Amino acid sequence: MPKSKLRKKVQERHAHEEQIHIEEESPLLESPSWLAPVMVANFLIGLFWIVIFYISQTSYPIPGIGAWNMIIGFSFIAVGFSLATKWR
């Protein structure tokens, strides 16, 4: 069965409600200003940590913990990826 036409006032009210609803959500879509720099910093720290570990032949950045340096470097990278999922 065909749907009856809505009155003009009702259509305008629905359009106005949808516009207000969209405008209210738009500030929520923006990510905080600190997110991108912290994300990139975590990626770079993790990358440099692993590169230093390999260049120093597994003795730095923290001597004595051995391969745990790899886990620390990948942990920084994992934090960067988790922040990347929140970036819009």
PDB file of N, CA, C and O in Angstrom:
ATOM      1  N   MET A   1       0.848  -1.162   0.000  1.00  0.00           N
ATOM      2  CA  MET A   1       0.000   0.000   0.000  1.00  0.00           C
ATOM      3  C   MET A   1       0.900   1.233   0.000  1.00  0.00           C
ATOM      4  O   MET A   1       1.850   1.295   0.780  1.00  0.00           O
ATOM      5  N   PRO A   2       0.624   2.203  -0.850  1.00  0.00           N
ATOM      6  CA  PRO A   2       1.462   3.395  -0.909  1.00  0.00           C
ATOM      7  C   PRO A   2       1.360   4.213   0.369  1.00  0.00           C
ATOM      8  O   PRO A   2       0.313   4.284   1.013  1.00  0.00           O
ATOM      9  N   LYS A   3       2.487   4.828   0.710  1.00  0.00           N
ATOM     10  CA  LYS A   3       2.539   5.657   1.905  1.00  0.00           C
ATOM     11  C   LYS A   3       1.947   7.019   1.586  1.00  0.00           C
ATOM     12  O   LYS A   3       2.207   7.589   0.526  1.00  0.00           O
ATOM     13  N   SER A   4       1.151   7.532   2.507  1.00  0.00           N
ATOM     14  CA  SER A   4       0.541   8.839   2.285  1.00  0.00           C
ATOM     15  C   SER A   4       1.594   9.935   2.438  1.00  0.00           C
ATOM     16  O   SER A   4       2.579   9.779   3.160  1.00  0.00           O
ATOM     17  N   LYS A   5       1.366  11.020   1.756  1.00  0.00           N
ATOM     18  CA  LYS A   5       2.309  12.124   1.804  1.00  0.00           C
ATOM     19  C   LYS A   5       2.208  12.835   3.148  1.00  0.00           C
ATOM     20  O   LYS A   5       1.120  13.008   3.697  1.00  0.00           O
ATOM     21  N   LEU A   6       3.366  13.244   3.667  1.00  0.00           N
ATOM     22  CA  LEU A   6       3.391  14.002   4.904  1.00  0.00           C
ATOM     23  C   LEU A   6       3.084  15.457   4.618  1.00  0.00           C
ATOM     24  O   LEU A   6       3.369  15.972   3.537  1.00  0.00           O
ATOM     25  N   ARG A   7       2.506  16.099   5.592  1.00  0.00           N
ATOM     26  CA  ARG A   7       2.257  17.525   5.431  1.00  0.00           C
ATOM     27  C   ARG A   7       3.583  18.282   5.395  1.00  0.00           C
ATOM     28  O   ARG A   7       4.599  17.803   5.898  1.00  0.00           O
ATOM     29  N   LYS A   8       3.555  19.442   4.808  1.00  0.00           N
ATOM     30  CA  LYS A   8       4.767  20.222   4.618  1.00  0.00           C
ATOM     31  C   LYS A   8       5.423  20.584   5.956  1.00  0.00           C
ATOM     32  O   LYS A   8       6.648  20.531   6.061  1.00  0.00           O
ATOM     33  N   LYS A   9       4.658  20.942   6.957  1.00  0.00           N
ATOM     34  CA  LYS A   9       5.216  21.308   8.262  1.00  0.00           C
ATOM     35  C   LYS A   9       5.917  20.115   8.903  1.00  0.00           C
ATOM     36  O   LYS A   9       6.974  20.271   9.515  1.00  0.00           O
ATOM     37  N   VAL A  10       5.350  18.954   8.770  1.00  0.00           N
ATOM     38  CA  VAL A  10       5.938  17.757   9.364  1.00  0.00           C
ATOM     39  C   VAL A  10       7.257  17.434   8.667  1.00  0.00           C
ATOM     40  O   VAL A  10       8.229  17.065   9.326  1.00  0.00           O
ATOM     41  N   GLN A  11       7.301  17.569   7.341  1.00  0.00           N
ATOM     42  CA  GLN A  11       8.539  17.322   6.605  1.00  0.00           C
ATOM     43  C   GLN A  11       9.632  18.293   7.020  1.00  0.00           C
ATOM     44  O   GLN A  11      10.779  17.888   7.204  1.00  0.00           O
ATOM     45  N   GLU A  12       9.295  19.566   7.169  1.00  0.00           N
ATOM     46  CA  GLU A  12      10.287  20.561   7.569  1.00  0.00           C
ATOM     47  C   GLU A  12      10.809  20.288   8.971  1.00  0.00           C
ATOM     48  O   GLU A  12      11.996  20.465   9.243  1.00  0.00           O
ATOM     49  N   ARG A  13       9.923  19.858   9.858  1.00  0.00           N
ATOM     50  CA  ARG A  13      10.329  19.565  11.230  1.00  0.00           C
ATOM     51  C   ARG A  13      11.285  18.368  11.258  1.00  0.00           C
ATOM     52  O   ARG A  13      12.284  18.389  11.976  1.00  0.00           O
ATOM     53  N   HIS A  14      10.979  17.325  10.476  1.00  0.00           N
ATOM     54  CA  HIS A  14      11.863  16.165  10.418  1.00  0.00           C
ATOM     55  C   HIS A  14      13.228  16.538   9.846  1.00  0.00           C
ATOM     56  O   HIS A  14      14.258  16.080  10.342  1.00  0.00           O
ATOM     57  N   ALA A  15      13.235  17.357   8.818  1.00  0.00           N
ATOM     58  CA  ALA A  15      14.499  17.788   8.221  1.00  0.00           C
ATOM     59  C   ALA A  15      15.307  18.600   9.230  1.00  0.00           C
ATOM     60  O   ALA A  15      16.524  18.444   9.321  1.00  0.00           O
ATOM     61  N   HIS A  16      14.634  19.466   9.987  1.00  0.00           N
ATOM     62  CA  HIS A  16      15.320  20.283  10.987  1.00  0.00           C
ATOM     63  C   HIS A  16      15.883  19.408  12.111  1.00  0.00           C
ATOM     64  O   HIS A  16      16.999  19.648  12.570  1.00  0.00           O
ATOM     65  N   GLU A  17      15.133  18.404  12.558  1.00  0.00           N
ATOM     66  CA  GLU A  17      15.605  17.501  13.610  1.00  0.00           C
ATOM     67  C   GLU A  17      16.829  16.711  13.148  1.00  0.00           C
ATOM     68  O   GLU A  17      17.768  16.518  13.920  1.00  0.00           O
ATOM     69  N   GLU A  18      16.826  16.253  11.894  1.00  0.00           N
ATOM     70  CA  GLU A  18      17.977  15.517  11.367  1.00  0.00           C
ATOM     71  C   GLU A  18      19.199  16.413  11.289  1.00  0.00           C
ATOM     72  O   GLU A  18      20.307  15.963  11.581  1.00  0.00           O
ATOM     73  N   GLN A  19      19.025  17.674  10.901  1.00  0.00           N
ATOM     74  CA  GLN A  19      20.143  18.600  10.807  1.00  0.00           C
ATOM     75  C   GLN A  19      20.730  18.866  12.187  1.00  0.00           C
ATOM     76  O   GLN A  19      21.953  18.913  12.326  1.00  0.00           O
ATOM     77  N   ILE A  20      19.911  19.039  13.194  1.00  0.00           N
ATOM     78  CA  ILE A  20      20.397  19.263  14.553  1.00  0.00           C
ATOM     79  C   ILE A  20      21.130  18.025  15.047  1.00  0.00           C
ATOM     80  O   ILE A  20      22.170  18.137  15.696  1.00  0.00           O
ATOM     81  N   HIS A  21      20.605  16.863  14.751  1.00  0.00           N
ATOM     82  CA  HIS A  21      21.220  15.609  15.187  1.00  0.00           C
ATOM     83  C   HIS A  21      22.608  15.447  14.564  1.00  0.00           C
ATOM     84  O   HIS A  21      23.534  15.012  15.249  1.00  0.00           O
ATOM     85  N   ILE A  22      22.772  15.780  13.307  1.00  0.00           N
ATOM     86  CA  ILE A  22      24.068  15.673  12.634  1.00  0.00           C
ATOM     87  C   ILE A  22      25.048  16.696  13.194  1.00  0.00           C
ATOM     88  O   ILE A  22      26.220  16.373  13.389  1.00  0.00           O
ATOM     89  N   GLU A  23      24.599  17.925  13.459  1.00  0.00           N
ATOM     90  CA  GLU A  23      25.472  18.952  13.999  1.00  0.00           C
ATOM     91  C   GLU A  23      25.940  18.622  15.410  1.00  0.00           C
ATOM     92  O   GLU A  23      27.054  18.986  15.787  1.00  0.00           O
ATOM     93  N   GLU A  24      25.114  17.942  16.193  1.00  0.00           N
ATOM     94  CA  GLU A  24      25.508  17.580  17.549  1.00  0.00           C
ATOM     95  C   GLU A  24      26.595  16.518  17.552  1.00  0.00           C
ATOM     96  O   GLU A  24      27.447  16.525  18.441  1.00  0.00           O
ATOM     97  N   GLU A  25      26.593  15.614  16.595  1.00  0.00           N
ATOM     98  CA  GLU A  25      27.560  14.527  16.560  1.00  0.00           C
ATOM     99  C   GLU A  25      28.905  14.944  15.990  1.00  0.00           C
ATOM    100  O   GLU A  25      29.910  14.299  16.289  1.00  0.00           O
ATOM    101  N   SER A  26      28.967  15.980  15.195  1.00  0.00           N
ATOM    102  CA  SER A  26      30.207  16.341  14.520  1.00  0.00           C
ATOM    103  C   SER A  26      31.373  16.646  15.467  1.00  0.00           C
ATOM    104  O   SER A  26      32.491  16.246  15.142  1.00  0.00           O
ATOM    105  N   PRO A  27      31.205  17.320  16.608  1.00  0.00           N
ATOM    106  CA  PRO A  27      32.362  17.512  17.494  1.00  0.00           C
ATOM    107  C   PRO A  27      32.885  16.199  18.071  1.00  0.00           C
ATOM    108  O   PRO A  27      34.064  16.102  18.410  1.00  0.00           O
ATOM    109  N   LEU A  28      32.039  15.207  18.185  1.00  0.00           N
ATOM    110  CA  LEU A  28      32.471  13.932  18.729  1.00  0.00           C
ATOM    111  C   LEU A  28      33.342  13.159  17.750  1.00  0.00           C
ATOM    112  O   LEU A  28      34.079  12.258  18.151  1.00  0.00           O
ATOM    113  N   LEU A  29      33.264  13.500  16.479  1.00  0.00           N
ATOM    114  CA  LEU A  29      34.019  12.773  15.475  1.00  0.00           C
ATOM    115  C   LEU A  29      35.473  13.214  15.404  1.00  0.00           C
ATOM    116  O   LEU A  29      36.300  12.514  14.821  1.00  0.00           O
ATOM    117  N   GLU A  30      35.795  14.348  15.980  1.00  0.00           N
ATOM    118  CA  GLU A  30      37.165  14.834  15.930  1.00  0.00           C
ATOM    119  C   GLU A  30      37.998  14.165  17.024  1.00  0.00           C
ATOM    120  O   GLU A  30      37.528  13.944  18.140  1.00  0.00           O
ATOM    121  N   SER A  31      39.233  13.852  16.678  1.00  0.00           N
ATOM    122  CA  SER A  31      40.121  13.263  17.679  1.00  0.00           C
ATOM    123  C   SER A  31      40.825  14.389  18.445  1.00  0.00           C
ATOM    124  O   SER A  31      40.972  15.494  17.925  1.00  0.00           O
ATOM    125  N   PRO A  32      41.257  14.113  19.671  1.00  0.00           N
ATOM    126  CA  PRO A  32      41.959  15.150  20.439  1.00  0.00           C
ATOM    127  C   PRO A  32      43.272  15.546  19.762  1.00  0.00           C
ATOM    128  O   PRO A  32      43.860  14.769  19.009  1.00  0.00           O
ATOM    129  N   SER A  33      43.711  16.751  20.043  1.00  0.00           N
ATOM    130  CA  SER A  33      44.903  17.273  19.360  1.00  0.00           C
ATOM    131  C   SER A  33      46.177  16.541  19.770  1.00  0.00           C
ATOM    132  O   SER A  33      47.151  16.559  19.018  1.00  0.00           O
ATOM    133  N   TRP A  34      46.202  15.902  20.930  1.00  0.00           N
ATOM    134  CA  TRP A  34      47.402  15.207  21.405  1.00  0.00           C
ATOM    135  C   TRP A  34      47.543  13.815  20.798  1.00  0.00           C
ATOM    136  O   TRP A  34      48.618  13.221  20.882  1.00  0.00           O
ATOM    137  N   LEU A  35      46.498  13.288  20.197  1.00  0.00           N
ATOM    138  CA  LEU A  35      46.498  11.891  19.776  1.00  0.00           C
ATOM    139  C   LEU A  35      47.509  11.605  18.664  1.00  0.00           C
ATOM    140  O   LEU A  35      48.287  10.659  18.779  1.00  0.00           O
ATOM    141  N   ALA A  36      47.515  12.384  17.612  1.00  0.00           N
ATOM    142  CA  ALA A  36      48.412  12.122  16.484  1.00  0.00           C
ATOM    143  C   ALA A  36      49.889  12.235  16.868  1.00  0.00           C
ATOM    144  O   ALA A  36      50.665  11.353  16.501  1.00  0.00           O
ATOM    145  N   PRO A  37      50.317  13.282  17.592  1.00  0.00           N
ATOM    146  CA  PRO A  37      51.733  13.335  17.975  1.00  0.00           C
ATOM    147  C   PRO A  37      52.165  12.185  18.879  1.00  0.00           C
ATOM    148  O   PRO A  37      53.270  11.662  18.733  1.00  0.00           O
ATOM    149  N   VAL A  38      51.300  11.789  19.813  1.00  0.00           N
ATOM    150  CA  VAL A  38      51.643  10.683  20.712  1.00  0.00           C
ATOM    151  C   VAL A  38      51.712   9.374  19.936  1.00  0.00           C
ATOM    152  O   VAL A  38      52.577   8.538  20.200  1.00  0.00           O
ATOM    153  N   MET A  39      50.806   9.194  18.981  1.00  0.00           N
ATOM    154  CA  MET A  39      50.795   7.989  18.153  1.00  0.00           C
ATOM    155  C   MET A  39      52.088   7.883  17.342  1.00  0.00           C
ATOM    156  O   MET A  39      52.737   6.837  17.335  1.00  0.00           O
ATOM    157  N   VAL A  40      52.455   8.957  16.668  1.00  0.00           N
ATOM    158  CA  VAL A  40      53.676   8.953  15.858  1.00  0.00           C
ATOM    159  C   VAL A  40      54.903   8.773  16.742  1.00  0.00           C
ATOM    160  O   VAL A  40      55.836   8.062  16.368  1.00  0.00           O
ATOM    161  N   ALA A  41      54.912   9.406  17.903  1.00  0.00           N
ATOM    162  CA  ALA A  41      56.047   9.260  18.824  1.00  0.00           C
ATOM    163  C   ALA A  41      56.207   7.813  19.268  1.00  0.00           C
ATOM    164  O   ALA A  41      57.332   7.321  19.352  1.00  0.00           O
ATOM    165  N   ASN A  42      55.111   7.123  19.552  1.00  0.00           N
ATOM    166  CA  ASN A  42      55.194   5.722  19.944  1.00  0.00           C
ATOM    167  C   ASN A  42      55.729   4.855  18.809  1.00  0.00           C
ATOM    168  O   ASN A  42      56.542   3.960  19.040  1.00  0.00           O
ATOM    169  N   PHE A  43      55.278   5.114  17.594  1.00  0.00           N
ATOM    170  CA  PHE A  43      55.810   4.366  16.443  1.00  0.00           C
ATOM    171  C   PHE A  43      57.320   4.567  16.318  1.00  0.00           C
ATOM    172  O   PHE A  43      58.070   3.608  16.138  1.00  0.00           O
ATOM    173  N   LEU A  44      57.757   5.824  16.414  1.00  0.00           N
ATOM    174  CA  LEU A  44      59.179   6.118  16.228  1.00  0.00           C
ATOM    175  C   LEU A  44      60.041   5.582  17.372  1.00  0.00           C
ATOM    176  O   LEU A  44      61.133   5.065  17.136  1.00  0.00           O
ATOM    177  N   ILE A  45      59.559   5.702  18.600  1.00  0.00           N
ATOM    178  CA  ILE A  45      60.322   5.174  19.739  1.00  0.00           C
ATOM    179  C   ILE A  45      60.482   3.666  19.604  1.00  0.00           C
ATOM    180  O   ILE A  45      61.571   3.131  19.815  1.00  0.00           O
ATOM    181  N   GLY A  46      59.401   2.984  19.254  1.00  0.00           N
ATOM    182  CA  GLY A  46      59.481   1.535  19.075  1.00  0.00           C
ATOM    183  C   GLY A  46      60.430   1.149  17.957  1.00  0.00           C
ATOM    184  O   GLY A  46      61.207   0.204  18.093  1.00  0.00           O
ATOM    185  N   LEU A  47      60.368   1.880  16.850  1.00  0.00           N
ATOM    186  CA  LEU A  47      61.255   1.598  15.724  1.00  0.00           C
ATOM    187  C   LEU A  47      62.718   1.820  16.108  1.00  0.00           C
ATOM    188  O   LEU A  47      63.568   0.968  15.848  1.00  0.00           O
ATOM    189  N   PHE A  48      63.007   2.961  16.724  1.00  0.00           N
ATOM    190  CA  PHE A  48      64.390   3.241  17.126  1.00  0.00           C
ATOM    191  C   PHE A  48      64.882   2.260  18.180  1.00  0.00           C
ATOM    192  O   PHE A  48      66.056   1.891  18.173  1.00  0.00           O
ATOM    193  N   TRP A  49      64.014   1.834  19.079  1.00  0.00           N
ATOM    194  CA  TRP A  49      64.391   0.862  20.111  1.00  0.00           C
ATOM    195  C   TRP A  49      64.864  -0.437  19.454  1.00  0.00           C
ATOM    196  O   TRP A  49      65.894  -0.996  19.829  1.00  0.00           O
ATOM    197  N   ILE A  50      64.097  -0.904  18.472  1.00  0.00           N
ATOM    198  CA  ILE A  50      64.453  -2.164  17.803  1.00  0.00           C
ATOM    199  C   ILE A  50      65.706  -1.997  16.944  1.00  0.00           C
ATOM    200  O   ILE A  50      66.556  -2.887  16.904  1.00  0.00           O
ATOM    201  N   VAL A  51      65.823  -0.862  16.257  1.00  0.00           N
ATOM    202  CA  VAL A  51      67.008  -0.622  15.424  1.00  0.00           C
ATOM    203  C   VAL A  51      68.267  -0.550  16.294  1.00  0.00           C
ATOM    204  O   VAL A  51      69.293  -1.129  15.936  1.00  0.00           O
ATOM    205  N   ILE A  52      68.204   0.144  17.416  1.00  0.00           N
ATOM    206  CA  ILE A  52      69.359   0.223  18.323  1.00  0.00           C
ATOM    207  C   ILE A  52      69.708  -1.159  18.861  1.00  0.00           C
ATOM    208  O   ILE A  52      70.883  -1.493  19.015  1.00  0.00           O
ATOM    209  N   PHE A  53      68.688  -1.958  19.145  1.00  0.00           N
ATOM    210  CA  PHE A  53      68.910  -3.318  19.634  1.00  0.00           C
ATOM    211  C   PHE A  53      69.698  -4.138  18.606  1.00  0.00           C
ATOM    212  O   PHE A  53      70.626  -4.861  18.968  1.00  0.00           O
ATOM    213  N   TYR A  54      69.333  -4.028  17.348  1.00  0.00           N
ATOM    214  CA  TYR A  54      70.039  -4.781  16.312  1.00  0.00           C
ATOM    215  C   TYR A  54      71.421  -4.216  16.015  1.00  0.00           C
ATOM    216  O   TYR A  54      72.376  -4.977  15.857  1.00  0.00           O
ATOM    217  N   ILE A  55      71.544  -2.891  15.936  1.00  0.00           N
ATOM    218  CA  ILE A  55      72.831  -2.272  15.612  1.00  0.00           C
ATOM    219  C   ILE A  55      73.866  -2.549  16.700  1.00  0.00           C
ATOM    220  O   ILE A  55      75.040  -2.774  16.408  1.00  0.00           O
ATOM    221  N   SER A  56      73.418  -2.529  17.956  1.00  0.00           N
ATOM    222  CA  SER A  56      74.358  -2.748  19.064  1.00  0.00           C
ATOM    223  C   SER A  56      74.613  -4.231  19.331  1.00  0.00           C
ATOM    224  O   SER A  56      75.253  -4.580  20.324  1.00  0.00           O
ATOM    225  N   GLN A  57      74.128  -5.087  18.471  1.00  0.00           N
ATOM    226  CA  GLN A  57      74.294  -6.541  18.587  1.00  0.00           C
ATOM    227  C   GLN A  57      73.742  -7.054  19.912  1.00  0.00           C
ATOM    228  O   GLN A  57      74.416  -7.768  20.655  1.00  0.00           O
ATOM    229  N   THR A  58      72.517  -6.676  20.183  1.00  0.00           N
ATOM    230  CA  THR A  58      71.694  -7.109  21.317  1.00  0.00           C
ATOM    231  C   THR A  58      72.214  -6.671  22.690  1.00  0.00           C
ATOM    232  O   THR A  58      71.852  -7.288  23.691  1.00  0.00           O
ATOM    233  N   SER A  59      73.037  -5.643  22.773  1.00  0.00           N
ATOM    234  CA  SER A  59      73.508  -5.215  24.096  1.00  0.00           C
ATOM    235  C   SER A  59      72.849  -3.930  24.582  1.00  0.00           C
ATOM    236  O   SER A  59      72.886  -3.652  25.781  1.00  0.00           O
ATOM    237  N   TYR A  60      72.251  -3.142  23.704  1.00  0.00           N
ATOM    238  CA  TYR A  60      71.557  -1.908  24.111  1.00  0.00           C
ATOM    239  C   TYR A  60      70.147  -1.958  23.574  1.00  0.00           C
ATOM    240  O   TYR A  60      69.895  -2.818  22.730  1.00  0.00           O
ATOM    241  N   PRO A  61      69.233  -1.157  23.957  1.00  0.00           N
ATOM    242  CA  PRO A  61      69.164   0.017  24.787  1.00  0.00           C
ATOM    243  C   PRO A  61      69.245  -0.280  26.285  1.00  0.00           C
ATOM    244  O   PRO A  61      69.776   0.543  27.031  1.00  0.00           O
ATOM    245  N   ILE A  62      68.748  -1.403  26.745  1.00  0.00           N
ATOM    246  CA  ILE A  62      68.901  -1.749  28.157  1.00  0.00           C
ATOM    247  C   ILE A  62      69.779  -2.993  28.229  1.00  0.00           C
ATOM    248  O   ILE A  62      69.329  -4.081  27.870  1.00  0.00           O
ATOM    249  N   PRO A  63      71.027  -2.855  28.687  1.00  0.00           N
ATOM    250  CA  PRO A  63      71.896  -4.027  28.742  1.00  0.00           C
ATOM    251  C   PRO A  63      71.412  -5.026  29.801  1.00  0.00           C
ATOM    252  O   PRO A  63      70.860  -4.643  30.833  1.00  0.00           O
ATOM    253  N   GLY A  64      71.627  -6.287  29.524  1.00  0.00           N
ATOM    254  CA  GLY A  64      71.327  -7.310  30.506  1.00  0.00           C
ATOM    255  C   GLY A  64      69.966  -7.969  30.394  1.00  0.00           C
ATOM    256  O   GLY A  64      69.743  -9.020  30.996  1.00  0.00           O
ATOM    257  N   ILE A  65      69.041  -7.373  29.631  1.00  0.00           N
ATOM    258  CA  ILE A  65      67.732  -8.029  29.530  1.00  0.00           C
ATOM    259  C   ILE A  65      67.563  -8.787  28.218  1.00  0.00           C
ATOM    260  O   ILE A  65      66.555  -9.461  28.006  1.00  0.00           O
ATOM    261  N   GLY A  66      68.541  -8.673  27.355  1.00  0.00           N
ATOM    262  CA  GLY A  66      68.560  -9.475  26.130  1.00  0.00           C
ATOM    263  C   GLY A  66      67.388  -9.219  25.206  1.00  0.00           C
ATOM    264  O   GLY A  66      67.108  -8.079  24.836  1.00  0.00           O
ATOM    265  N   ALA A  67      66.702 -10.298  24.836  1.00  0.00           N
ATOM    266  CA  ALA A  67      65.631 -10.214  23.846  1.00  0.00           C
ATOM    267  C   ALA A  67      64.385  -9.496  24.359  1.00  0.00           C
ATOM    268  O   ALA A  67      63.483  -9.200  23.575  1.00  0.00           O
ATOM    269  N   TRP A  68      64.318  -9.211  25.650  1.00  0.00           N
ATOM    270  CA  TRP A  68      63.195  -8.438  26.166  1.00  0.00           C
ATOM    271  C   TRP A  68      63.172  -7.031  25.572  1.00  0.00           C
ATOM    272  O   TRP A  68      62.132  -6.373  25.565  1.00  0.00           O
ATOM    273  N   ASN A  69      64.317  -6.574  25.074  1.00  0.00           N
ATOM    274  CA  ASN A  69      64.350  -5.284  24.384  1.00  0.00           C
ATOM    275  C   ASN A  69      63.439  -5.299  23.158  1.00  0.00           C
ATOM    276  O   ASN A  69      62.834  -4.279  22.826  1.00  0.00           O
ATOM    277  N   MET A  70      63.335  -6.436  22.487  1.00  0.00           N
ATOM    278  CA  MET A  70      62.431  -6.557  21.335  1.00  0.00           C
ATOM    279  C   MET A  70      60.976  -6.400  21.782  1.00  0.00           C
ATOM    280  O   MET A  70      60.180  -5.734  21.121  1.00  0.00           O
ATOM    281  N   ILE A  71      60.647  -7.016  22.898  1.00  0.00           N
ATOM    282  CA  ILE A  71      59.267  -6.928  23.395  1.00  0.00           C
ATOM    283  C   ILE A  71      58.925  -5.491  23.773  1.00  0.00           C
ATOM    284  O   ILE A  71      57.808  -5.031  23.535  1.00  0.00           O
ATOM    285  N   ILE A  72      59.886  -4.784  24.363  1.00  0.00           N
ATOM    286  CA  ILE A  72      59.661  -3.377  24.718  1.00  0.00           C
ATOM    287  C   ILE A  72      59.435  -2.545  23.459  1.00  0.00           C
ATOM    288  O   ILE A  72      58.523  -1.720  23.414  1.00  0.00           O
ATOM    289  N   GLY A  73      60.267  -2.761  22.432  1.00  0.00           N
ATOM    290  CA  GLY A  73      60.116  -2.015  21.181  1.00  0.00           C
ATOM    291  C   GLY A  73      58.785  -2.289  20.513  1.00  0.00           C
ATOM    292  O   GLY A  73      58.117  -1.363  20.051  1.00  0.00           O
ATOM    293  N   PHE A  74      58.391  -3.560  20.456  1.00  0.00           N
ATOM    294  CA  PHE A  74      57.106  -3.889  19.840  1.00  0.00           C
ATOM    295  C   PHE A  74      55.932  -3.417  20.691  1.00  0.00           C
ATOM    296  O   PHE A  74      54.848  -3.171  20.163  1.00  0.00           O
ATOM    297  N   SER A  75      56.131  -3.288  21.985  1.00  0.00           N
ATOM    298  CA  SER A  75      55.073  -2.747  22.841  1.00  0.00           C
ATOM    299  C   SER A  75      54.803  -1.279  22.522  1.00  0.00           C
ATOM    300  O   SER A  75      53.650  -0.849  22.485  1.00  0.00           O
ATOM    301  N   PHE A  76      55.870  -0.512  22.292  1.00  0.00           N
ATOM    302  CA  PHE A  76      55.675   0.873  21.871  1.00  0.00           C
ATOM    303  C   PHE A  76      54.906   0.932  20.553  1.00  0.00           C
ATOM    304  O   PHE A  76      54.007   1.757  20.394  1.00  0.00           O
ATOM    305  N   ILE A  77      55.252   0.072  19.622  1.00  0.00           N
ATOM    306  CA  ILE A  77      54.569   0.048  18.334  1.00  0.00           C
ATOM    307  C   ILE A  77      53.105  -0.367  18.510  1.00  0.00           C
ATOM    308  O   ILE A  77      52.225   0.180  17.845  1.00  0.00           O
ATOM    309  N   ALA A  78      52.840  -1.320  19.392  1.00  0.00           N
ATOM    310  CA  ALA A  78      51.461  -1.756  19.644  1.00  0.00           C
ATOM    311  C   ALA A  78      50.627  -0.627  20.241  1.00  0.00           C
ATOM    312  O   ALA A  78      49.456  -0.469  19.896  1.00  0.00           O
ATOM    313  N   VAL A  79      51.223   0.154  21.132  1.00  0.00           N
ATOM    314  CA  VAL A  79      50.504   1.306  21.690  1.00  0.00           C
ATOM    315  C   VAL A  79      50.193   2.309  20.583  1.00  0.00           C
ATOM    316  O   VAL A  79      49.113   2.899  20.557  1.00  0.00           O
ATOM    317  N   GLY A  80      51.149   2.500  19.668  1.00  0.00           N
ATOM    318  CA  GLY A  80      50.894   3.389  18.532  1.00  0.00           C
ATOM    319  C   GLY A  80      49.737   2.902  17.676  1.00  0.00           C
ATOM    320  O   GLY A  80      48.917   3.707  17.234  1.00  0.00           O
ATOM    321  N   PHE A  81      49.657   1.606  17.435  1.00  0.00           N
ATOM    322  CA  PHE A  81      48.551   1.059  16.653  1.00  0.00           C
ATOM    323  C   PHE A  81      47.223   1.198  17.397  1.00  0.00           C
ATOM    324  O   PHE A  81      46.197   1.483  16.779  1.00  0.00           O
ATOM    325  N   SER A  82      47.232   1.002  18.700  1.00  0.00           N
ATOM    326  CA  SER A  82      45.980   1.146  19.442  1.00  0.00           C
ATOM    327  C   SER A  82      45.494   2.596  19.415  1.00  0.00           C
ATOM    328  O   SER A  82      44.289   2.844  19.373  1.00  0.00           O
ATOM    329  N   LEU A  83      46.419   3.549  19.440  1.00  0.00           N
ATOM    330  CA  LEU A  83      46.029   4.947  19.312  1.00  0.00           C
ATOM    331  C   LEU A  83      45.559   5.259  17.898  1.00  0.00           C
ATOM    332  O   LEU A  83      44.690   6.110  17.706  1.00  0.00           O
ATOM    333  N   ALA A  84      46.124   4.582  16.912  1.00  0.00           N
ATOM    334  CA  ALA A  84      45.721   4.825  15.520  1.00  0.00           C
ATOM    335  C   ALA A  84      44.267   4.425  15.277  1.00  0.00           C
ATOM    336  O   ALA A  84      43.614   4.984  14.396  1.00  0.00           O
ATOM    337  N   THR A  85      43.757   3.472  16.043  1.00  0.00           N
ATOM    338  CA  THR A  85      42.368   3.079  15.861  1.00  0.00           C
ATOM    339  C   THR A  85      41.407   4.145  16.369  1.00  0.00           C
ATOM    340  O   THR A  85      40.239   4.140  15.978  1.00  0.00           O
ATOM    341  N   LYS A  86      41.855   5.057  17.224  1.00  0.00           N
ATOM    342  CA  LYS A  86      41.014   6.113  17.753  1.00  0.00           C
ATOM    343  C   LYS A  86      41.147   7.419  16.977  1.00  0.00           C
ATOM    344  O   LYS A  86      40.421   8.377  17.246  1.00  0.00           O
ATOM    345  N   TRP A  87      42.060   7.463  16.026  1.00  0.00           N
ATOM    346  CA  TRP A  87      42.320   8.696  15.279  1.00  0.00           C
ATOM    347  C   TRP A  87      41.308   8.844  14.155  1.00  0.00           C
ATOM    348  O   TRP A  87      41.061   7.897  13.408  1.00  0.00           O
ATOM    349  N   ARG A  88      40.722  10.025  14.033  1.00  0.00           N
ATOM    350  CA  ARG A  88      39.760  10.301  12.961  1.00  0.00           C
ATOM    351  C   ARG A  88      40.192  11.496  12.177  1.00  0.00           C
ATOM    352  O   ARG A  88      39.513  11.891  11.229  1.00  0.00           O
TER     353      ARG A  88
END
